[in-house]
Amino acid sequence: MAAFDVVGEDPGDDGNPRAEIARLEDEIERFAAIIESCRKVILAAKVAFACGAVLFLLIALGIVRFDPMLFMTATVALLGGTVLYGSNRSTSDQATAKMKAAEALRAQLIGAIDLTVVSERRPIGRS
């Protein structure tokens, strides 16, 4: 199963809405975990980008003596941070869209179930 399967009916649920709801809840949890993971990587990407930018600025202002290795490190931090941010941002956006679709389908299935209302009982011995 791919990380981003299309939300829909599971062929093995035999039309049982409760089984489909349970499957959707599992999918929603999986998407939430993907989103959380992306959030952490996005934060690391922002830190890497900022460090690279600061290092470039320090080199440009002459505060840090130019060294090819430092220059390369700053370049890698900037480019790597940019790529990590963009990749994980789009993955997070896709997971969020799929999670919302799964939540909407789950709500629709819950609304379609014929639920019975249980009335409140009075305790024995009280009027």
N, C-alpha and C positions, 0 to 999 in steps of 0.2 A: 504494500500500500504506500503510495507516494505521500509526501508531507502535505500536499494540498489536493487531496481528492475532492471531487465535486460532491457537495452535500446532497443527499437524496436517499432513496430507499435502499436498504440493505437487502439483497436478494434472499437472504435466509430468514427474514423476520416473519414471513407468511402473513403479512398484513396486520400484524399485531402492533397497534400504536404504542403500547407501553414499551415494547422491545425497541422500537424505533426511537422513542424518547430517551431511553437509556443509552442507546448508541450515540445519539446526538449529544447527550451530556458528556459522554467520553470524548467526543470530537471537540466539544467546546473547551474542555479541560486541556486537551492536547494543544489547541490553538493558543490558549492562554499561556501555556508553558513556552511555546515558540515565541510569542510576543515578549514575554519576560526575558527570555534569552537574548532576543534582539535588542531589547532596551539596554541590557548590560554591555553588549558589544558596541552599541551606538555611543554609550558613555565613554568607553575605552577609546573609541575612534576620535571622539571630540578631544579627549585628553592628548592623544598622539598628535592630532592636528595642531592643537594649541602649543604643545611643546616644540614642534617643528617650526611653527611661525615665530615663536619667541627666539629660538636659536638662530633663525634667519635674521631677525631684527638685530640681535646682539652682534652677529657677524657683520651686518651691513653698517651698523653704527660704530664699529671698530672696538666695541667693548670686549669682544672675544676675538682673539687673533685668528685670521683665516687659516683653516686647516682643511685640506680636501676631505678627510674622514668626517669631520664635523659637518661640513657642507653636505656631504652625501647622507649623513644621518638625518639632517634637517629635511632634505629632499624626500627621503624614504618616509619619514614621519608624516610629512604633509600629504604626499601621494597615497600612502597606506591608509592614513586616517580618512581621506576623502573617499577612497574606494570602499573601505569597511563601512563607513557611514551610509553611503549610497546603497550598497548591496543590502545591508540589514534594514535600512529604512523601507526599501521596496518590499522586502520579505515581511516585515512587520505590517505594512499596509495591506498586503495580500492576505495575511493571516487574520487581520482585523476584519476585513471584508467577509472572509469565509466564516469567521466566528459569528458575525452579525447575521449572516444568512442562516447558519445553523440555529441560532437563538430564535430567529423569526419562525423557522420551520417547527422548532420545538414548541413555541408558543401556540402556533396554529394547531399542532397535534394535541396539545393539552386542551385547547378550546374545543376540539372536536370530540373529546372523550365524554361519554355520558356519565357525569359524576353525580353521585347521590349525596344529598345534604343530610348530615346527621344532626338531628335536633338535640338541644341541650336537655339533659335529664336532671330532674330534681333529686337531691339526695333522699334516701329512704328515711322516713320518720319526720320529715319536715313538710309543712304545707305551703 
